[in-house]
């Protein structure tokens, strides 16, 4: 298998809202807020019109994108034996993703993410992890990990205790590890742990500019470049309208953003960028070609609703 993703199995519920909805509910635009009570999540959703419901989760979105590009891929994520869980599993199988998890009735429901899309196409997420955040080391399929060229992890997994043990066990059994830093607030919460991972345990790191700036406590992009060269890892950074950059083997590769796009929804832009980049990497394309493929995939996804083609 080319790539095995391990992440939160989340069903995305996408709704259009105006900016006043965000302010009324004290939500910061463009970020992901964790919701710890199911009732709070239901209250947020209660007066909204649902535009689309689709299986999601950051790494799962990337894995589906990789499958659509013709790669043999798999995913491990924890779901419950409920209606959303069944829908989630069916969604992955329909996309030819090997799903290495056997669902059962749990004390918590399948995870759900409310994606609020404002008129400027920015997305603000409210995530109720449910059972997805309870993934533990016993949920891992070690054979699937060992037989994969790369495992791909998401920083969001660090938001729950048992998941960290699963995270460490997966890294210990893997051939090569890629990870997305996921979200600036996620980096802020786990900065010391993430720095250790980036410096010592990961092979490929995906981040956007705000995430990497937060990680190294600097707004100066030259310091980001210096940091990447110093740790001598494969660091890939998306920079919005400034394009994307990869620092690998002390070389810097850059591509411009694609202009004149009709942007509808930024959900999944980073997920599909990672899919395109990893597709290039596992199929022996040049680093510049990896960046181009990632940019192409992210540009397509933001011109539609949701994070799946």
BELBELHU-V933136 format. One record per backbone hydrogen bond with DSSP energy under -1.0 kcal/mol. CO is the residue of the C=O (numbers start at 0). NH is the residue of the N-H. If there is no record, write none. Layout:
co	nh
CO	NH
CO	NH
This chain:
co	nh
0	148
1	149
2	73
3	151
4	75
9	55
10	112
11	53
12	114
13	50
13	51
14	116
17	20
18	22
19	23
20	24
21	26
22	25
27	30
30	124
32	126
36	40
37	41
38	42
39	43
40	44
41	45
44	47
51	13
53	11
56	60
57	61
58	62
59	63
60	64
61	65
62	66
63	67
64	68
65	70
66	69
71	1
72	97
73	4
74	99
75	6
79	81
81	85
82	86
83	87
84	88
85	89
86	90
87	91
88	92
89	93
91	96
92	95
97	74
98	100
103	80
108	130
110	10
111	127
112	12
113	125
114	14
115	123
116	16
117	120
120	265
121	117
123	115
124	32
125	113
126	34
127	111
128	131
130	133
131	134
135	138
140	144
141	145
142	146
144	147
149	3
150	177
151	5
152	179
153	156
154	157
155	158
160	163
161	165
162	166
163	167
164	168
165	169
166	170
167	171
168	172
175	150
176	202
176	203
177	152
178	205
179	154
180	182
182	186
183	187
184	188
185	189
189	193
190	194
191	195
192	196
193	197
194	198
195	199
196	200
196	201
202	233
203	178
204	235
205	180
206	237
207	211
208	212
209	213
210	214
211	215
212	217
219	223
220	224
221	225
222	226
223	227
224	228
225	229
226	230
227	231
233	204
234	246
235	206
236	244
237	208
238	241
239	242
242	238
243	254
244	236
245	252
246	234
247	250
250	247
252	245
254	243
260	262
265	268
267	271
268	272
269	273
270	274
271	275
272	276
273	277
274	278
275	279
276	280
277	281
278	282
279	284
280	283
285	289
286	290
287	291
288	292
289	293
290	294
291	295
292	296
293	297
294	298
295	299
296	300
297	301
299	302
300	303
301	263
301	264
